[in-house]
Each structure stands twice: as C-alpha cells, then as structure tokens.
Amino acid sequence: MLKFLRRFLGPDKRDLRREVVVARPSLTISEIEVRGGAKLTLEEDDFVLVVGPNNVGKSALLRDIKYATEHDLRGRFVTNMKIVKRGSPLDFKLFVDQYFEEAVYKDDGRRSLASYGALFKRPTNPEEAWRNEREGLGDIFCNLIETGERLSGSDAPRSFDPRAEPPKHPIHLMYLDTELEGLISDHFRAAFGEDLILYRMGGDRLPLYVGTRPELAEGDDLTSADYVKEVHRTAVPLSEQGDGVRSYATILTHAFGSIAASVLLLDEPEAFLHPPQARLLAETLSSSNLSVRQFFVATHSADVLTGLLTSQSRNVKIVKLGRSSGQLSFHVLDKARTAAIARDPLLKYSGVLGAVFHRRTFVCEGDSDCLFYNAILDIPSVRSNAARDALFIHAGGKHRLPQLMAALKTLDVHFDVICDIDVLRDEGLLEKVVLEAGGDWNSIEKTWRAFSADVNGTKKDIPDDIIVTTLQTLADEAAVAGGVDDKLRTRIRQATTPMSLWEEIKEGGAQAIPAGQASERFRILKEKLSTWGVWIVPVGTLEGFCKSVPGKTGWVQRVLESKALETDEELGQAREFVSAIWAAGPRSEHANNDARTKQELLPVLEPEIRDEEEDERLRRRKASYPPPEWRPFRPSGWTSSNRPIRRG
C-alpha cells in the first residue's frame, strides 16, 4: 500500500472501512490593529460583517488580514494582528501528515507540502512551524475568496486518486463524501430550485451539473450507465450557467467543503446575485454549521444584512469602517446588540441596519411619517437638487426612539430624529432622546421644566355644545348596555373635565402654545434640539400639515393621491420643514461624543443582554480542546459513496 493510504486507512490494510480521525487544529484571530491605533477584538466563532462606503478599505482590510496570517509584516491598513492556535504541535504534525502530500517548487526545486488551497512552506519540521508565530500558516488556515475568483472557483478540478493523493479542491471532498454533496446541493436548491450534482464520469475532470438529481435504480451506483444517462438528460454543466449561479456554487463549496481553513474571508457576496438570493446566502452562512470557525464578510448589501438578522445567529458582529487621512476606525455593533435587534420584530423589519449604507438617516415615530417625509424629500427643490442618499426608518412609536437611536449611534450612522410635538410632554423620554442624539440634557432641563409648568398649569374648559353632544352619546350607549359600567363612568367624567393644553397643542402645534414666556421657551427648546438633530414637528403631528384632508387612518395615502406635493399651497410648511432638516446636513458627532460605558447603554436595548453575555462566557469557559472530530475522508470505493443522496 502507498504511504498516503496507510495514513488514511491506518495500519490494517485489509479493512478498507477503518477510519482514522485526526483532531483538527485551527488558527483564528483575536485582535486586529490598524493604522491610527484602532483595535478590533474578536472571538474564535465570530461572524464579522464589514460595512462602509466605497473606497473606505473593506476589500483592502480582508487582503491585509489574509497577508497578516502568513507574515509578520504590516499591510496597507493592518499594523498588527494577534492570532490564536488551537491544538498542539503534535496535532498539527499529524494533520499535515494525513492531509498533505509532498510537492516540489518549480522555481528553486525546494520540497514542500501541498493540499487544497494551501502550499505549506516549512515541511521539514511541522511541529516547529506550529510553534512559530505564523510563518506560512495562513496558507493553510485562512482562505480569501475575492469577487473576481468566484466565477471560476467552482470550475471542474482535475480528477484524483483518493488512494494515492489527498483532495485538493472542495469538489474533491464532495466526491469523497456524498453527504457533503447532498448538504451543498440542498442549500443550492433552496436558492435556485435545482440540484447541484457532481458528475463522476467526466474523464480527467470532476464537473458540477445543475438540474434534477436522478433517482438511483436498484443495483445502480453513481457511475452506472443508466444513472449517468439520466444526469445528461435532466441537468446541464454548471459552467454553462449564469454568473450568479456559478458564484453561489463557489461560495457554498468553499464554505462547507474546506479541508483546513478555519478563517474564511469573503468579499461582496452579493455580487452577481439577485437580492433574494443574497439574503438567503447570508442566512445560510450565518446559521449553518460550517467547517470554518471565523467568518469575515465585506458587503454593500442591505439584503445581506437582512439575511443575517433572519438567521438569528448569536455570533454576528457588525463592523462599520471609517477612514480619515489614510487611517481606519472601527464602529462595532457587538453580538449581543445584533441579536437583540434580530429578536425585536419592529427593529428587525424597520431596516435599521440598512442605515449603514446611506449618508443620511431619518428616524421617525411611525411608518406613515416615513412615507410622507420621504415623499416630500423626493421634491428636488426641497433638497436643493442635491443627490438623495437618505433612508427613513421608523421606531414603531415614540417610546422606542431611544432604542433605535442607540443602535444607529453604535454604528456611527449620521441620523436625524423627527418627533411629534408631544415628545416635549414626557421628561423621561425627551431626556433619553437628547442623550442618544449626543445632546446635553442639563443644558435644557431648566428651560423644559419652566415650559412644562406653563403648559400643565393651563386648563381649557370644554365648550358647552361639545359637552352636551358627548353626554347624549354616552347616555345612548348606557341605554343599550342596560347600565353604566366603570369604563363608561370614566368617559362621562372626562367629558366634563377641563382639557389639558397638551391636547390642544398636539392638534394645533406651536400656534396653540400661549404667547409670552411659554412660546419663547418653546422656541429655545426647538432650536436647541435641532442643533442635536432632533426636530419637533411645528404643526403638532403629521396630519397638521394638511388639515383639509380629514382623519388619521389612511391620511398619508389620501394626501399623496389627492395633492400636488411640489406646488400645493397647504403643504408649503411641510416642504419648509423637511428642507430645513436636509439643509442642516449630516451630524457625525452623534456616534462619537457619548462617554457612557457599555453597561450604561445596554439597558436602552434589552435587559436580558447581560444574561446572554454571561451565558456565552460560561459556555466558552466550559469549552475545551480538542474541537469536534473532523469528518474523515472516504475513498470512492467505500460503500457510502454508492448510496443515493437523500434529502432530510
């Protein structure tokens, strides 16, 4: 028997089903430092999503990470990187002995070891190489899939003899393991509705086909003539498919079929893909049990973000890159906060994380507000004909505004907040909004208290005709109900109680505020809040911009259908309001001037985050090496290779 077969099958040459399992060593990254001194701390199972504008350095960062796993040298942005190795030098030696073959450099004749995706450059003493800081190890443990490589990454590799040489390509692993082929095919079918089939009779190549997988007849195997004929009839070569299909296949095969890589770097997975498939791909990668431990993905796609939230993985960390004078900065939404957003339906489906792809973000109380202000901003004159790079998102109510603002601020998103005038009624809410906007509550607290006293100290009697009409209506309800219950009694009491001025202010806006000191204090509050990006609706609520359209439910739709937004005289105040917000420009200080600690900010999101972080720390403390056993390779002659692939 050949040396490799002895490694693969063990010393008993007669037992072809004997499996030798070697503990899989791994290399992961614990810290990345970039020019300017910013540091990104990582855990070994992090799924890191890297976002940021064009030319900020996302792709360059991935290339630097790849380079730094191989060399103790500085890259374009990365100045230092700490790595963590799991496994002993002996584990690494046994791993190299089993999965690598000897090779020869063509340039200088030096002998080396080669396998899929790796050319190990220090073969004479693997144990010593493992003890070394990192020289050459990145070739084995870190795989970078750049955009340009994805169209060819699933091309048919050369056939190989599994009894004489190790696999050199993910498709080789699919050849050895039909369960792996079935897993990859199932994920491919979820995206495109067709199977990904390994064609085993391609001569010196192992191509992939796309189509309907034939059923195996009794007595047939994957190389039987009838089965091969059916593959030709029901499927076509992957090489004849579009760019999106081939790119998707490349990502799946490399993510699920890696021999050694414990760090996978993926640049712009959404390239070539239809948006729903980009979303599904992100969901698949973040929720599946991949062969890699640490995943870095650079993206411009809100669909990829949505897919990550849909997966509800607890390992997703979102990193927004900033760049100034050649230096990078990191703004991190940690795993606990990302998971909190994924669990909250209103935040999850509000598109909050999509704000990282826009220059301006406007936070509103409800979806109707977003729809109306979005339509007004579409008028070229409102934004002075400037490019419209803006996103409107809603919090699902004014009391959820601070939670949404906290998430945006963590990611260094430049946002403005549009609030109904009654936000000034609630001290606790207003204080939270001011703090999350980067403002100084102490500087306006005294003015707010004086204004609140002015408004709350003023009561307005209800007109007699309204009291009479209301009481008649309530009397009719009591007659139908056969008596007066507690709810009806409360409504009768309210019908004759003087109105709070706040109710009138909410309906009439700033014009309903009494003249004099109250009006002046409102002006001071409004102007100060606007400097922090908090904008008070001057007419009270959204509906105050166009009172000729009655009602609240469906108001926005009726306005958009019946009014000329650009020229309607009644909507002039709405145009002026939105134009003033746009003209103020983005405010970068929102995310940077908050000196509060993480523990002070956490309650704004969800209290149970602390419990989740403690659970995670306990889980990691219990985890010990070695990691789960690595799936052994199976030679093509082994019984399982001839079983049909069955979907679970």
Steps between C-alpha positions, in 0.01 A plus 500: 500500500603857437611723785194725471262203508668379819443847650141495383397146587731428792737204542239234419519493119229238469224705666403761241231642730735584782488878572788699639383824666759768563413792728471808285731785607387851425621858480270792580543874555456663841591862421560722199678835532497749213679823418396766746493253789139377476460141618234240426464223759371167372390160625574176322141436384420857387309561179629849417312715252714789373308796355585851389493732197693447179877536520505492880719189499275195549660285231847621593433404862412144398818473293703638790351240735591225257854635467543542875413136565801407291760764583612714792484805275281809476234524232335802347283556808568219747803573719468213744288189537480248782420141418388206712595139428295207622681169515848382584804482273444123483139551389623722222766250392246217483259726312768591244605137465145389425369770270804635316721350233856577403549743215790680333534872437556557132724803547772375734424131547430525874270227628176604661157367597189579303126452544178681408552872527835469675867459423672451832853645480669344806458123456821387664371553854124563526511501880756781502297689240195480730702645786610786273284814514328456162748460213316324220207381711259740332541296181328214678255657743380819329309505171418825316229486232510824304228610262694421184575143609142390558412443136777246462520363854255219424648404163565131456827399672716219374405152608713339767574160648379510861719199584815673387453873552306735726210714378604836361161663443159518671355297214747224589344494846155472342631206300615327817192578707151478350350646819702817446390509138138464612535779757645743246239398245215559746619857565542556126147371434358739762636789291441383144250213517741252343762254625876538483624164377857370491558324169738211566556387142669808361831338414788701637259761644232506770239750379186612683161484329181695572160335466283227649691223674396160359379226731731201522348179370551185701849363440628826345762734645611855419716379211248258343423559134125551555560751780756693293256507208231647724740770623562599138124513440394697809796731568748729325859593592545772761749665265209582265302682771490871574745690718269502802453123498873432467588754770247348741639151436856619565410656834307191614772254405777702664300575815380144559783307338819640650769254606699721730385863489373626835478863380302584186509849344222576252487824301163630379299176496207688346693553175325327205203402720132590491411676830290211644788260436748736669271502802467120500876455464568716806237313698652166398858594581421650839266225620669185370764281660786593271842342490658840569502658847533871421327677213570851363261641238535842336178625343303794360171311512205563730370159386805334654428684825138389492607140446725515803216632718264234367742226603490627862856379547654606831847527345448793259708812564457802270802724443469831317828631363585867504800656329670835540848604381587140416405371846217259571255504789267227625141551613367172633149371563590208723339159496265570790354813337473339158317206657269742684406668171445160336256401777303826488256484205456877477874568494575199283258599225543877530819481293704658779826333399451607138590849621869410485476522121361855488646845557189627682251313718174642633333333794124545533240380746287299257493364148250766385747770602773329296277475195395867509841656571662269247258624235566863591877449482460361149412852384827634346448854630463375859851359495644774277540251215767312697548125462248312711697251709262459792308234688185542711441246775236486772521388860146375536401778740668792673588299810722270290701784348791478750548129430526558126728801546736299724547236230566763232745689716703189573556459127596867448190568292421869446133534588233759567185436705157640413264510799141609552472802725370296795845346549551814710229375737700199630814598690646149517455436129629842397810459716578160341453642150732791577770273644486253209526794259823605672342801670536645848179460699629718784525797264125497426349338810423830674337645189296184445373500861386860470329428167334188641369698796359764263310239298388271783380794706258605229163328473239572239127455556319280253238690298140443618377366166773233494415396859129468415566298184745270676269434797209421267713246319611340826138489624398310189784253556388452863144430388616235255731344760232504769705697748818695568821299543838628622629580151191700412511682834862604427402632159216705652744653748746581222227663292459776757862532619694802370743404222874502547664752274716216369205357310448830323874536431514155347212590268601858425876496531714793608215743429307353794777585748409809703679817397765641725746299707360158402536579130854635547606194699362273229704689239818456708436128548420446132813679379728327750361156416549562129872558555514139626297370208170473688222671304162588649203496260385866509135417425477245781460175306535386143134563421537867595684570173179452299183542705279512194546122480305364800566199719812325617475148362598505134584873513836466324359295216219750442744792499736332256213412267315833510768767544778634279782472751730743319253784453208460742481815710378323814805270495742793489581470871580128454741583218667771711534264798662217304718744306636644826586152627678413176691829488639441850711218358618175665624518857797271558517580869199279579709187527821638641431734790339255741726420791261252658623148553356193338331400826320837508383462142384138518171573680393709200491181295390200705563400862553135420811583296703486819368149569583391145854627528545315829363180341743544214795544738401186688467305178846604388647420839363146476627452148831317485733372233485287295221634278235267354646220293565584139305301242734230365542469125348195334655340193286463190494123540339528840142383532349839592621658173257288304193587704254745346492842661186537704370833620391531861 
